Each structure stands twice: as structure tokens, then as C-alpha cells.
Amino acid sequence: LNRGMALAQTGAAGRAVADLEAAGAATSTDATVAGALALGWSETGRAAEAIALLRRVHAAAPVDLAVSMNLARLLLTATPATVRDPEAALALVAGVNDATGGRDPRVLATLAEALAATGRRRDAADAWSVAIALADESGSAALAADLRRRRTTR
């Protein structure tokens, strides 16, 4: 488990899968461990399994904002696209946005992506604008630039 988590934390989630599976992470209710395995699975073409794991962990801990965000991101970006669920992603990220008071630019960017994926283009544009403004206000030029880039590629 420790080696798998270390690999996942260094950006090698795909390489961490074997260790995490051997340690029983697939049945874990620990959000961090399950999140690492889900990321590894999604990176290695096992998105449906990753979604199922995160749904199970979310059901056990529905107030865990990190789990909600990880599940929402996966439901928006998973490959193949047939396992995506933009409406469920929108519900999850809207809940996180409410819980964070609408002041987290990363959450708002994901909300914008979910809104766009569900056909709510005008609302998505508004969410992108707020996300970028909040990133600018925070003084994080790198985050603001990243959000601007993401907005133009969506």
C-alpha cells in the first residue's frame, strides 16, 4: 500500500495499480487510497471500474469533497466516452461548488465543463468567467492562464 500510494503521489498512478490492488485498495473505504486506485485504473483503460469504485466510496462518504470532485472529473472525461455521465457530474460538482461557497476557481472550472457537456453553454461561459476572475484575484497567474487555456480548448 505504501509503495502504491508513493507511486500515485508522484504522478505514476498507472504504475501504482498492481501495488494498490495487492493491498486491497479496491475494497477500501479510504477516500485517498480509493482515489489513487481509481486514477490508476482510469489511466490504464479501466475507467468503468474506476467510476464504480468512486461511486461506492462516494455513497459511503457523500460529504467528502475530494471524492465528489474526482468522480465528477472522471464522469466528464473518462475514456471510452460511453462510460461518461455529464448529468451526474454536474450534480456532484454543483454540490461541491455550493459547499465551497462558489469561491474555488478549480471547482468552478469543472462546473463550467459539466455545464457545457450538458448543453448549458451560456451558464458554462459565465462559470468560466467567474473561475478566471477568482484565479486572477487570488494572484495565481499560472492558474488563471491554465483556466483560460482550458476554456478555449473546450
C-alpha angles and dihedrals in degrees: 000000000000093000091046092050091047090053091047092049091053092055097263098112092144091057090046095062098089093050093045093048091048089052092054097252091148089070096037122119091199104115095211094051094043090046092053092050092045090052090049092049092049091050091051098049098267098113095140090057091046091052092048091051094049092046089054093048091045090053089054094045109022093166094058101111094195092056091047092051094045091050092046092050091049092047088054101043109025121134123253095044090221090078093054121109110188094177092055089045090052092052091049097047093043088057091050090047090053091047092052094046094246090283103111112095093200092053091047091051090054089046089053091052091049092048091051092047090054093049098258095128098160092050089046091054090050092050091049090052093051092045092052093044091052091049090050091048091051090057093241102137092173093054092046091050091048091051092049090051092048091048092055093047095051 
